[in-house]
Amino acid sequence: MKMNKNYLNLQDSYLFSTIAKKVAEYQAQNPEKKPIRLGIGDVTLPLVPAVVAAMQAAVAQMSCKATFRGYGPEQGYDFLRQAIAGYYAAHGVTVDAGDVFVSDGAKSDLGNILDLFDVENTVLIPDPVYPVYVDTNIMAGRRIVYMNANEENGFLPLPNVGIQADIIYLCSPNNPTGAVYNHEQLKAWVDYALANNAVVLFDAAYEAFIQDETLPRSIYEIEGAKQCAIEFCSLSKTAGFTGTRCGYTIVPAELTVEGEPLRKFWLRRQATKFNGVPYVVQCGAQAVFGEAGQRQIKANIAVYQENAKIISGTLREMGVWFTGGENSPYIWLKCPSGMTSWEFFDRLLTECSVVGTPGSGFGKNGEGFFRLTAFGDKAATEIAMKRLQKLF
Ligand code: MLT
């Protein structure tokens, strides 16, 4: 019996679990303190009324023999796939509902999609990055090359001539930096992927936070992207589904590798290893895309955008360098006084009772940087910023 020794190459603990442990220790030692959590990107506002009503109606259907449903299609119910395609159409992007695969979230799909690719492929990952892209490839034993995202390129690396890669991860608006690619920059990646027979795995989980209408919300706004890109999206941050779990992945019929359509293989993979998202949740997800749902989730997003303004306004006043916060719920700041990311984390936690995420947890280029999220409560965010301002 042999184990998958690639696991030995992982860091001992997932970033957000390490932080949760540190915060729990701090709370045990300081029971009177109630830390303000601006660390993990978890939403705080409840599901909107349109979603709740749709889910309640679905529960009522499930309680009656005539309308009860058992297994659904592994790739999601047509009503939801159509609603998602309609959402893209409303933003001027044509997506075939048959290319939409409903899942329990982007994180699972981003990990699971790797089943489709040979382990010999080289993976190109920006640094800093959402740790899931790195860890899932380490688990599989794939070669990873990193591209530097830094202050010089505004944390938006572009393809460079020397790079050879088969799988490319892009996330825009970016987690953790909040930076957003424009059309021209995304086109550079699509052109690179087409010229090098590479596949782009495009994480669009934060697209709903884009306020600047000139910025792309989907990689399919770029010509040629359907021949080289898979797009992952989630309702977690868009509609408060972090605990409810629903996302979707677009695998265009046009996307082939070595003459084989990836969509066919993804369907085969999902049908074998996944039994679909609960009917009740899919009904709630459908309501997100309806008229009332859209209006209501936009009101929630506006609350988070207001928090982002409070954070970025404070940093501006303090003269702290940062990215994000305008078209993204994340604010990526340079730690004051040359502190390391973890030094800043410890001071913020112990002296301000505020939790953030150390940039170094997202990769070596994250050292000296720090991520704050706008998903907290408005009053708590204001208090956190006042404490930060007082400390530095
Ligand atoms: C984050 O804080 O980076 C996200 O919440 C993690 C995730 O979406 O899995």
Residues whose N, C-alpha, C, O or C-beta is under 5 A from the ligand:
A	BS01	MLT	G39 I40 G41 D42 K107
